Amino acid sequence: MSPEIVLADFFSGCGGTTRGFVEAGIKPVLAVDWDADAIATFRQNFPGTRVIERDIRELNVEDVEPELRKSSQRSIRLFAGCAPCQPFAGHQRKSTGNDSRSSLLFEFLRFVKEFSPELLFVENVPGIQRLSASGGPLAEFLKEISSEYEVSHDIVSSADYGVPQTRRRFVLMASRLGEIGIPLPTHGTETGRSPYTTVRDWIGGLSKIQAGQEDSTDTSHRAMKLSPLNLERIKATPEGGDRRDWPQNLWPDCHRGDFNGHTDVYGRMSWDKLAPTLTTKCISYSNGRFGHPYQHRGLSAREAACLQTFPRDFQFTGGLISQARQIGNAVPVLLAKHFGRHMAEHVAEYTERSTIAT
């Protein structure tokens, strides 16, 4: 029988990574994050897990030692280090060197070096890999762990694992138990894979609401208000369309001279296609292709959470803007689940090898 895998999630946010790993049979024992609303959401959904609300730069080894030492003899320990992605995002590249959040990977490394967990999981935007060519944080991190861990990393599409988004992410898996690869895609157009899932698949059954309205049975199924002008604009936008479909009197002044640029802003999603990558502003109609496919409003927080593959009974705390930030920052649950299953299979294979050897 395989040993239990226990999770310490060092940038837990609201719990996307943790939820996916739980669905893969992994037990969360520790979560760390500095965002008060995200921590409140995490506590509500994972009541049996110890949660620390603190900036990791102010976290000491002694603060987490009880959970991580006591499990070392009877469990396989998995550390997740999905640090905030903003310093590595494409539009942030010029200022990354001066962004103190770039050091968060090294803060995670402090705990890796102290406790030597058997498994590591890191997820971030693809930009973190581009920076490694110049000796950035990822290159230094890889150099530090390569002597003790077998490491695999790649840029993956979340859509290839059943997430209904064009969301590409850097993922890293590392193991002290032996060679570990990136799990094979489960969805796509190739033979043997399931079809990509779509916006309709994940939000089609939710109740109709208007801009500024909230569903009476779900406080997260709430959409932001729209100004009269933006209400006119979205009414003039067909499914899958954008501002290029409007009459000129609805164009924003800033776009009149560059009509072909930034076409995703003020856009609607398509029912039967993937959603765009959800950001922390995923409920704002004017900040991306975040308009509902046919209702005259932006996404609700619940719809955004569904497109991040959170289950519909996952409860979010905080105001609407805070919920959108939590959801946009999260690792998609289904992506984490597939990677969690892969790690569980890896541990089972290691256990079998060890049993045969003895």
Phi and psi in degrees as a GROMACS rama.xvg file:
@    title "Ramachandran Plot"
@    xaxis  label "Phi"
@    yaxis  label "Psi"
@TYPE xy
-70.4453  144.85  SER-2
-68.7896  159.3  PRO-3
-69.3695  140.05  GLU-4
-99.9294  125.41  ILE-5
-113.395  142.972  VAL-6
-111.411  132.566  LEU-7
-114.675  114.548  ALA-8
-103.563  104.705  ASP-9
-84.4601  -14.3824  PHE-10
-133.54  67.2156  PHE-11
-69.2764  -29.4876  SER-12
53.4534  -141.85  GLY-13
-80.8045  -12.2176  CYS-14
117.957  23.7104  GLY-15
-63.2963  -48.509  GLY-16
-61.3698  -48.5129  THR-17
-60.9481  -43.7959  THR-18
-61.7527  -43.0517  ARG-19
-62.7129  -41.6728  GLY-20
-68.101  -36.4892  PHE-21
-60.3381  -42.5696  VAL-22
-66.8368  -17.2749  GLU-23
-93.2581  4.48941  ALA-24
92.2945  14.2359  GLY-25
-96.7803  141.9  ILE-26
-99.6762  119.436  LYS-27
-78.6953  132.616  PRO-28
-120.201  -16.5017  VAL-29
-153.075  139.202  LEU-30
-137.27  138.543  ALA-31
-130.19  131.598  VAL-32
-163.162  157.896  ASP-33
-98.887  -14.0326  TRP-34
-80.9305  115.517  ASP-35
-61.6678  -43.2666  ALA-36
-66.9313  -41.2457  ASP-37
-63.4153  -40.4035  ALA-38
-64.9829  -40.1179  ILE-39
-62.3663  -40.3184  ALA-40
-62.5799  -44.9694  THR-41
-60.2045  -47.2727  PHE-42
-59.0307  -38.8764  ARG-43
-66.9163  -32.2571  GLN-44
-97.5341  -16.6054  ASN-45
-133.243  67.3393  PHE-46
-63.7776  -20.4471  PRO-47
-90.7365  3.80287  GLY-48
-103.515  137.075  THR-49
-71.667  131.571  ARG-50
-122.635  133.741  VAL-51
-118.553  119.831  ILE-52
-93.1263  95.8084  GLU-53
-164.343  148.551  ARG-54
-65.8454  130.637  ASP-55
-59.4959  -24.6352  ILE-56
-70.5172  -15.215  ARG-57
-108.185  10.1394  GLU-58
-95.1168  131.202  LEU-59
-102.164  158.154  ASN-60
-56.6322  -39.5755  VAL-61
-62.3522  -25.6241  GLU-62
-68.7696  -27.4936  ASP-63
-113.917  -2.85509  VAL-64
-58.2888  -42.6196  GLU-65
-55.6586  -44.2894  PRO-66
-73.4521  -32.9863  GLU-67
-96.0543  -20.2345  LEU-68
-84.4965  -42.8205  ARG-69
-66.7959  -22.7937  LYS-70
-91.8232  -6.23161  SER-71
-66.7711  -29.4979  SER-72
-85.327  -21.9622  GLN-73
-121.947  1.34183  ARG-74
-137.601  160.865  SER-75
-93.7257  125.832  ILE-76
-98.8883  132.544  ARG-77
-117.489  122.836  LEU-78
-105.81  126.599  PHE-79
-104.114  131.344  ALA-80
-131.055  66.9363  GLY-81
-93.1512  78.4195  CYS-82
-67.2522  158.625  ALA-83
-51.5108  135.24  PRO-84
-87.9065  -14.3136  CYS-85
-55.6198  -36.9899  GLN-86
-63.9906  -21.8577  PRO-87
-106.153  1.02643  PHE-88
-70.0523  154.26  ALA-89
-54.6926  -43.2856  GLY-90
-75.8349  -4.81717  HIS-91
-105.473  1.18555  GLN-92
-58.4378  -37.801  ARG-93
-66.2186  -29.5689  LYS-94
-102.807  3.59941  SER-95
-58.0307  -40.0106  THR-96
-60.8367  -26.1589  GLY-97
-98.406  0.873285  ASN-98
-89.2209  116.77  ASP-99
-62.0843  -19.2705  SER-100
-69.6116  -16.4824  ARG-101
-62.8542  -21.0176  SER-102
-85.3185  -3.06637  SER-103
-64.4406  -30.7957  LEU-104
-62.7944  -35.66  LEU-105
-72.9745  -31.6657  PHE-106
-65.6365  -40.412  GLU-107
-61.493  -39.6212  PHE-108
-61.0351  -32.9237  LEU-109
-52.5646  -45.162  ARG-110
-78.0508  -32.8703  PHE-111
-61.4811  -46.156  VAL-112
-68.4266  -32.114  LYS-113
-73.7306  -41.855  GLU-114
-105.511  -13.5405  PHE-115
46.5873  58.3526  SER-116
-63.2132  154.594  PRO-117
-70.8537  -29.7034  GLU-118
-131.706  145.997  LEU-119
-130.244  145.645  LEU-120
-138.025  127.777  PHE-121
-130.62  136.022  VAL-122
-133.448  138.791  GLU-123
-161.202  -178.599  ASN-124
-74.4293  156.342  VAL-125
-56.5052  -24.8968  PRO-126
-59.0273  -26.0475  GLY-127
-64.3012  -30.3032  ILE-128
-76.7502  -36.7561  GLN-129
-59.7763  -36.1968  ARG-130
-69.68  -22.3536  LEU-131
-65.5909  -23.7905  SER-132
-62.3001  -26.2761  ALA-133
-104.294  22.8421  SER-134
76.2244  33.3128  GLY-135
-75.3959  -167.995  GLY-136
-60.3407  -36.5868  PRO-137
-67.836  -43.28  LEU-138
-60.3883  -41.1168  ALA-139
-68.1414  -39.2602  GLU-140
-62.2916  -46.8777  PHE-141
-61.7812  -39.5972  LEU-142
-61.8152  -39.1879  LYS-143
-70.883  -35.4238  GLU-144
-95.9765  -13.091  ILE-145
-66.3821  -21.8799  SER-146
-78.0573  -19.6567  SER-147
-114.677  -16.3866  GLU-148
-124.143  146.418  TYR-149
-83.1302  126.783  GLU-150
-122.537  136.377  VAL-151
-130.563  140.093  SER-152
-150.395  155.485  HIS-153
-165.481  167.485  ASP-154
-95.5088  122.471  ILE-155
-120.25  156.738  VAL-156
-96.9591  124.413  SER-157
-59.9705  -29.8408  SER-158
-60.055  -29.9192  ALA-159
-69.5314  -8.76511  ASP-160
-119.246  20.5618  TYR-161
94.7651  0.649308  GLY-162
-83.1495  130.71  VAL-163
-82.9714  53.7919  PRO-164
-143.207  151.889  GLN-165
-86.1846  59.7613  THR-166
-106.872  107.909  ARG-167
-97.945  135.684  ARG-168
-140.668  148.182  ARG-169
-80.2325  130.698  PHE-170
-129.773  143.865  VAL-171
-132.195  134.481  LEU-172
-126.244  137.352  MET-173
-139.073  145.177  ALA-174
-142.675  139.884  SER-175
-90.0664  -2.36173  ARG-176
-94.9323  -10.605  LEU-177
144.958  -177.709  GLY-178
-63.9388  135.044  GLU-179
-135.732  130.492  ILE-180
-104.494  176.84  GLY-181
-80.1716  133.542  ILE-182
-60.7454  145.475  PRO-183
-68.3442  144.952  LEU-184
-58.4822  148.451  PRO-185
-108.381  -17.5112  THR-186
-128.303  154.043  HIS-187
146.055  -167.521  GLY-188
-93.5993  -7.8415  THR-189
-72.6566  153.414  GLU-190
-58.7533  134.497  THR-191
93.1513  -9.89807  GLY-192
-98.7903  155.284  ARG-193
-74.5578  153.851  SER-194
-63.5962  153.621  PRO-195
-56.4162  144.919  TYR-196
-87.5012  161.381  THR-197
-126.261  171.948  THR-198
-56.5031  -44.7603  VAL-199
-60.05  -40.9702  ARG-200
-56.7767  -34.163  ASP-201
-101.772  -25.346  TRP-202
-124.528  1.92444  ILE-203
-61.745  -28.0381  GLY-204
-91.64  0.163051  GLY-205
-76.2371  152.443  LEU-206
-68.5087  153.867  SER-207
-76.2576  134.248  LYS-208
-136.454  164.317  ILE-209
-102.848  165.959  GLN-210
-56.8536  130.87  ALA-211
84.183  -0.288712  GLY-212
-103.078  156.231  GLN-213
-125.728  138.855  GLU-214
-67.3092  135.505  ASP-215
-68.4514  -18.3816  SER-216
-105.142  -2.76773  THR-217
-151.48  105.916  ASP-218
-68.0673  -16.2563  THR-219
-87.1043  -14.6046  SER-220
-86.3273  71.999  HIS-221
-136.775  138.119  ARG-222
-113.331  148.274  ALA-223
-67.3198  152.134  MET-224
-68.1129  153.471  LYS-225
-118.2  142.242  LEU-226
-66.599  158.861  SER-227
-54.1585  -37.9882  PRO-228
-66.7058  -45.0406  LEU-229
-69.3892  -27.6927  ASN-230
-66.4532  -40.3489  LEU-231
-61.6478  -42.255  GLU-232
-63.3084  -46.189  ARG-233
-70.3194  -30.1396  ILE-234
-66.8331  -25.6154  LYS-235
-89.5333  3.2228  ALA-236
-106.978  119.191  THR-237
-76.1831  167.643  PRO-238
-53.9816  129.403  GLU-239
76.3908  -0.193393  GLY-240
-90.0798  -175.328  GLY-241
-155.43  -164.837  ASP-242
-65.6502  -16.4575  ARG-243
-68.1618  -14.2795  ARG-244
-87.731  -4.96143  ASP-245
-82.8099  155.797  TRP-246
-67.5613  153.509  PRO-247
-61.7584  -25.1484  GLN-248
-68.236  -12.3425  ASN-249
-99.1755  -4.5453  LEU-250
-66.7956  139.568  TRP-251
-68.119  145.155  PRO-252
-56.468  -36.9978  ASP-253
-70.4734  -12.1996  CYS-254
-106.846  -1.79479  HIS-255
-67.1407  -32.3819  ARG-256
-91.8901  -5.58868  GLY-257
-142.56  65.3125  ASP-258
-69.9834  -21.2402  PHE-259
-88.326  -9.53268  ASN-260
-91.8148  157.187  GLY-261
51.3518  49.2292  HIS-262
-74.2856  -15.7293  THR-263
-74.8271  -25.4871  ASP-264
-65.2399  142.103  VAL-265
63.3883  25.7164  TYR-266
-96.5428  157.819  GLY-267
-100.943  148.323  ARG-268
-76.3882  163.772  MET-269
-103.448  137.58  SER-270
-56.3401  -47.3044  TRP-271
-107.334  29.6702  ASP-272
-130.555  175.823  LYS-273
-70.3441  150.037  LEU-274
-77.6306  160.108  ALA-275
-70.2748  173.301  PRO-276
-61.8963  125.126  THR-277
-78.3811  134.931  LEU-278
-112.097  -176.815  THR-279
-69.7807  -9.50008  THR-280
-111.386  34.0816  LYS-281
-71.218  -5.83027  CYS-282
-105.741  4.60949  ILE-283
-98.4798  116.053  SER-284
-58.7705  -33.3554  TYR-285
-87.6206  0.39133  SER-286
-111.617  14.816  ASN-287
162.02  -171.068  GLY-288
-83.9316  64.2886  ARG-289
-113.487  16.3339  PHE-290
-77.2936  142.736  GLY-291
-60.7387  147.079  HIS-292
-55.5212  -34.7484  PRO-293
-140.878  -21.7151  TYR-294
-76.1302  146.686  GLN-295
-85.3505  73.5841  HIS-296
-171.518  170.617  ARG-297
-82.2898  176.587  GLY-298
-61.854  148.743  LEU-299
-82.9753  163.799  SER-300
-61.0801  -37.671  ALA-301
-65.0652  -41.6524  ARG-302
-63.5647  -41.596  GLU-303
-61.3718  -41.4243  ALA-304
-63.4207  -39.9036  ALA-305
-62.7106  -40.2364  CYS-306
-70.4004  -17.3406  LEU-307
-91.0313  6.72895  GLN-308
65.0813  25.9107  THR-309
-70.4216  143.598  PHE-310
-65.3817  154.932  PRO-311
-70.7995  -15.3114  ARG-312
-94.065  7.29386  ASP-313
-72.6615  127.732  PHE-314
-100.078  131.694  GLN-315
-110.162  142.307  PHE-316
-109.619  168.051  THR-317
90.2598  172.774  GLY-318
-72.6419  178.108  GLY-319
-63.1131  -42.7092  LEU-320
-64.8494  -41.8423  ILE-321
-63.5686  -42.4212  SER-322
-61.6608  -41.6794  GLN-323
-62.6012  -39.7952  ALA-324
-63.5098  -44.591  ARG-325
-60.6733  -44.2164  GLN-326
-68.1147  -46.1891  ILE-327
-64.5348  -31.8596  GLY-328
-79.1043  -15.6379  ASN-329
-73.7792  150.228  ALA-330
-74.0233  130.899  VAL-331
-55.5363  133.035  PRO-332
-57.7672  -44.3891  VAL-333
-67.4267  -34.4547  LEU-334
-62.1137  -47.8787  LEU-335
-61.9605  -38.1333  ALA-336
-60.8548  -45.2441  LYS-337
-64.1374  -40.7215  HIS-338
-71.242  -33.8261  PHE-339
-64.046  -43.1787  GLY-340
-61.6044  -39.5903  ARG-341
-62.4439  -41.4317  HIS-342
-68.102  -37.7438  MET-343
-62.8434  -41.1309  ALA-344
-65.4153  -37.6924  GLU-345
-61.1362  -44.0568  HIS-346
-65.5357  -40.4377  VAL-347
-62.7973  -41.706  ALA-348
-65.3566  -40.1747  GLU-349
-62.807  -42.9762  TYR-350
-62.6538  -41.6959  THR-351
-63.9382  -42.8013  GLU-352
-61.8987  -42.1871  ARG-353
-65.9773  -37.1138  SER-354
-67.1875  -42.6965  THR-355
-64.5441  -39.4803  ILE-356
-65.1008  -29.4565  ALA-357
